[in-house]
């Protein structure tokens, strides 16, 4: 398993931690990273572009001259798209550029980004973000003790930490996120990743293999479906006693007119 050192805010090593290989030592897939970054940037687009059509531009709707007899081309309105200051045909309209990305692609890109940072030794696990004050200056000094080479850092902390939020929000190149909102785009954009110990454990549990695959020699016995009981045959309905019908009266024959 991948092993990483745990450091405190003083920059000293206080222990070690085992990380799951399928999360922090997986094979990096550049295609998944490209698709996920493209999906993330598309979802961030505002899509508020707008052009005016023929029915939206200002101008009279009357016919400028008669249809025939002038020698000029026929025209119906000054707001036509072929005229100056006329409407735009098939111009951009407000729309959303977001689309659905398969969950397996997103999780694969997240594992690839974490594995790339771990392979480049740009991932640090912090014991705890226990800040005595919300001052930015003291927090900047703590970050320098952890890593003095890079100024672009991504902080991952699952619990709510008010001092950490206030101290980090005014630093350029420093961003604080929770594990459930972690994006591969943020991992690739920032040079160094600082995970708290709780965040590393949560990423191990959520992105790692939760259950082992069943063995091929194991035979699963499924419960047998109970046979349906035959329905009892219905007894024949008793026949109704025949009633005597009243004698029908003979129909009168219509008297036809005699021949003269």
C-alpha positions in Angstrom: 0.0 0.0 0.0 1.0 3.6 -0.5 2.5 5.1 2.6 2.6 8.9 3.4 4.0 10.8 6.3 1.7 12.8 8.6 2.9 16.3 9.5 1.7 18.8 12.0 1.4 22.6 11.5 5.0 23.0 12.7 6.2 21.0 9.7 7.4 18.0 11.8 6.5 14.4 11.0 4.3 12.8 13.7 3.5 9.5 12.0 2.7 7.6 8.9 -0.5 6.6 7.1 -1.4 3.8 4.7 -3.3 4.9 1.6 -5.3 2.7 -0.7 -3.5 1.8 -3.9 -6.7 1.9 -6.0 -7.1 5.6 -4.9 -3.6 7.0 -4.6 -1.5 4.6 -6.6 -3.8 3.9 -9.6 -2.8 4.2 -13.2 -3.2 7.7 -14.5 -5.7 8.0 -17.4 -5.2 11.3 -19.3 -8.3 10.8 -21.3 -10.5 10.7 -18.2 -8.8 13.8 -16.9 -9.4 15.7 -20.2 -13.1 14.7 -20.4 -13.7 15.7 -16.7 -12.0 19.1 -17.1 -13.9 19.8 -20.3 -17.2 18.9 -18.5 -16.3 21.1 -15.5 -15.4 24.2 -17.6 -18.6 23.7 -19.7 -20.7 23.7 -16.6 -19.1 27.0 -15.5 -20.1 28.9 -18.6 -22.8 31.5 -18.0 -24.4 31.1 -21.4 -26.0 34.6 -21.3 -25.1 35.6 -24.9 -28.0 37.1 -26.9 -28.6 38.6 -30.3 -31.8 40.3 -31.4 -33.9 38.7 -34.1 -36.0 40.3 -36.8 -39.0 40.8 -34.4 -36.8 42.4 -31.7 -34.9 45.2 -33.4 -36.4 48.7 -33.6 -37.8 49.9 -36.9 -41.0 50.3 -38.8 -42.8 47.3 -40.2 -44.3 49.0 -43.2 -43.5 48.1 -46.8 -40.9 50.6 -48.0 -42.1 50.8 -51.6 -44.6 49.1 -53.9 -43.9 45.6 -55.1 -43.6 46.3 -58.8 -42.8 49.1 -61.1 -39.9 50.8 -59.4 -37.1 48.7 -60.9 -35.7 48.0 -57.5 -35.6 44.7 -55.6 -38.8 43.9 -53.7 -38.6 44.5 -50.0 -41.0 44.0 -47.1 -39.5 45.5 -44.0 -36.5 47.6 -42.9 -35.9 45.1 -40.1 -34.9 42.4 -42.5 -31.5 40.7 -41.8 -30.1 41.9 -45.1 -30.5 45.5 -44.1 -28.1 47.5 -41.9 -29.2 47.4 -38.3 -31.6 44.6 -39.1 -32.2 41.4 -37.1 -29.7 38.6 -36.8 -30.5 35.2 -38.2 -29.6 32.1 -36.2 -27.6 34.2 -33.7 -26.5 32.9 -30.2 -29.3 32.7 -27.7 -29.2 32.1 -23.9 -28.5 28.4 -23.2 -26.9 26.1 -20.7 -23.6 24.3 -21.7 -23.8 21.8 -18.9 -24.2 18.1 -19.8 -24.2 14.8 -17.9 -20.9 13.1 -17.2 -21.0 9.4 -16.3 -20.2 8.8 -12.6 -17.6 6.2 -13.3 -15.7 8.6 -15.5 -15.7 11.3 -12.8 -14.5 8.8 -10.1 -11.8 7.4 -12.4 -10.6 11.0 -13.1 -10.5 11.7 -9.4 -8.4 8.6 -8.7 -6.1 9.5 -11.6 -5.6 13.1 -10.3 -4.9 12.0 -6.7 -2.5 9.3 -8.0 -0.6 11.8 -10.1 -0.2 14.2 -7.2 1.0 11.3 -4.9 3.5 10.1 -7.6 4.9 13.6 -8.0 5.3 13.9 -4.2 3.0 16.9 -4.2 0.5 15.5 -1.6 0.8 16.1 2.1 -1.3 14.8 5.0 -1.8 17.2 7.9 -2.6 15.8 11.3 -5.3 18.5 12.1 -6.0 22.1 11.2 -6.0 23.4 14.8 -5.6 27.1 14.4 -5.4 29.3 17.4 -6.5 32.4 15.5 -8.2 33.3 12.2 -5.4 35.7 11.2 -4.0 35.2 7.7 -0.4 35.9 8.6 -0.1 33.1 11.1 -1.8 30.7 8.7 0.6 31.7 5.9 3.5 30.9 8.1 2.1 27.5 8.8 1.7 26.8 5.1 5.3 27.9 4.5 6.5 25.4 7.2 4.6 22.6 5.4 5.7 23.5 1.9 7.7 26.6 1.1 8.2 25.8 -2.6 4.7 26.3 -4.0 2.2 29.1 -3.5 -0.7 27.3 -5.1 -2.3 24.9 -2.6 -5.6 23.0 -2.3 -6.8 22.4 1.3 -9.2 19.5 1.9 -11.0 19.4 5.2 -14.3 17.5 5.9 -15.3 19.2 9.2 -16.4 22.8 9.6 -13.5 24.9 10.7 -14.3 28.6 11.0 -10.7 29.8 11.7 -9.5 27.8 8.7 -12.1 29.3 6.4 -11.4 32.9 7.5 -7.6 32.5 7.4 -7.5 30.9 3.9 -10.0 32.9 2.0 -7.8 35.9 1.5 -4.7 34.0 0.3 -4.1 34.1 -3.4 -3.8 30.6 -4.9 -5.2 28.9 -1.8 -8.6 27.2 -1.9 -10.5 25.2 0.8 -12.9 22.4 -0.3 -14.6 19.5 1.4 -14.0 15.9 0.2 -17.5 15.5 -1.2 -17.0 18.6 -3.4 -13.5 17.7 -4.6 -13.1 18.2 -8.3 -10.3 16.8 -10.6 -10.1 20.3 -12.1 -9.1 21.7 -8.7 -6.5 18.9 -8.2 -4.9 19.7 -11.5 -5.1 23.5 -11.2 -3.3 23.7 -7.8 0.3 22.6 -7.5 0.2 21.1 -4.0 -2.5 19.2 -2.2 -2.9 19.4 1.6 -5.2 16.7 3.1 -6.2 16.5 6.7 -6.0 13.0 8.2 -9.8 12.8 8.3 -10.1 13.8 4.7 -7.6 11.1 3.6 -9.6 8.5 5.5 -12.8 9.6 3.9 -11.3 9.6 0.4 -10.0 6.1 1.1 -13.5 4.9 2.1 -15.4 6.6 -0.7 -13.1 6.0 -3.6 -11.6 2.6 -2.6 -13.1 -0.9 -3.0 -15.7 -1.2 -0.3 -16.5 -4.9 -0.7 -14.3 -7.7 -2.0 -15.3 -9.5 -5.2 -16.9 -13.0 -4.6 -14.7 -15.9 -5.1 -15.2 -18.0 -8.3 -15.5 -21.2 -6.2 -18.2 -19.9 -4.1 -21.7 -21.2 -5.1 -24.5 -18.9 -4.2 -27.7 -20.7 -3.4 -30.8 -18.8 -4.3 -34.1 -19.5 -2.5 -36.4 -21.7 -4.4 -39.6 -20.2 -5.6 -42.5 -21.9 -3.9 -44.9 -23.7 -6.3 -48.3 -22.2 -6.7 -51.1 -24.2 -5.1 -53.8 -25.2 -7.6 -57.0 -23.3 -7.3 -60.0 -25.3 -6.1 -62.4 -26.1 -9.0 -65.6 -24.1 -8.8 -68.8 -26.1 -8.2 -71.2 -25.9 -11.1 -74.0 -23.4 -10.6 -77.4 -25.0 -9.9 -79.7 -24.8 -12.8 -82.8 -22.7 -12.4 -86.1 -24.4 -12.5 -87.8 -23.9 -15.8 -90.9 -21.8 -15.5 -94.0 -22.4 -17.6 -94.5 -19.7 -20.1 -98.0 -18.5 -20.8 -99.4 -19.6 -24.0 -98.7 -17.1 -26.7 -101.7 -15.6 -28.3 -101.9 -16.3 -32.1 -101.2 -13.2 -34.1 -104.0 -11.8 -36.1 -103.6 -12.0 -39.8 -104.1 -8.7 -41.5 -106.9 -8.7 -43.8 -105.8 -7.9 -47.3 -108.0 -5.9 -49.6 -110.0 -8.1 -52.0 -109.5 -8.0 -55.6 -112.3 -6.2 -57.5 
